């Protein structure tokens, strides 16, 4: 079974600063995918970034980067230059080999302060 | 851009009613999913479909059924709505084997059962 743990229920960050959202995972699959999603108060789940377990480089998408440490089973999301529009819930999720199902963490609520 | 649409953003139904939630995607994805999201419980998979007329149970299929007659459309059916089915329902679609297995979500339907 797969498990995602997000230990930070809530985070505050000053506008224009960087912030790291923590995610650890547990799986016995040798091949898996790691994802981050953003959910604003409107409710839509927005895909941000993906990291494959065999990818050598950390994934980046604009202001988002994924700090992948395989030995530690961590996949932290780094948001650079925070904006007010970044205030939302952030979910870490994963899929395993041969499984279509996404396993989600409980989420972290990020609040960006002007 | 991937587009996943859901028939309603908000829905209010009475106990015992039959409820249909519709989801349409325009990216020719093989896989489609229905999740429900509840505070404190996170996102839980109800059903998914990997092809037309094919379906698989997720973690919480009881009280629900699904239909996929066309590739782009995946319906979630509450045969006899109950108050404990009041929730946020999220549809997603994706294509396996393209290196990411990323799931793209619709805007969600907030269902209230009175």
Interface residues (C-beta under 8 A of the other chain):
Chain A: X33 X35 X37 X42 X43 X44 X45 X46 X47 X50 X52 X91 X95 X100 X101 X102 X104 X105 X106 X107
Chain B: X9 X31 X33 X40 X42 X43 X45 X48 X50 X58 X88 X90 X92 X94 X96 X99 X100 X101 X102 X103 X104 X105 X106 X107 X108 X110
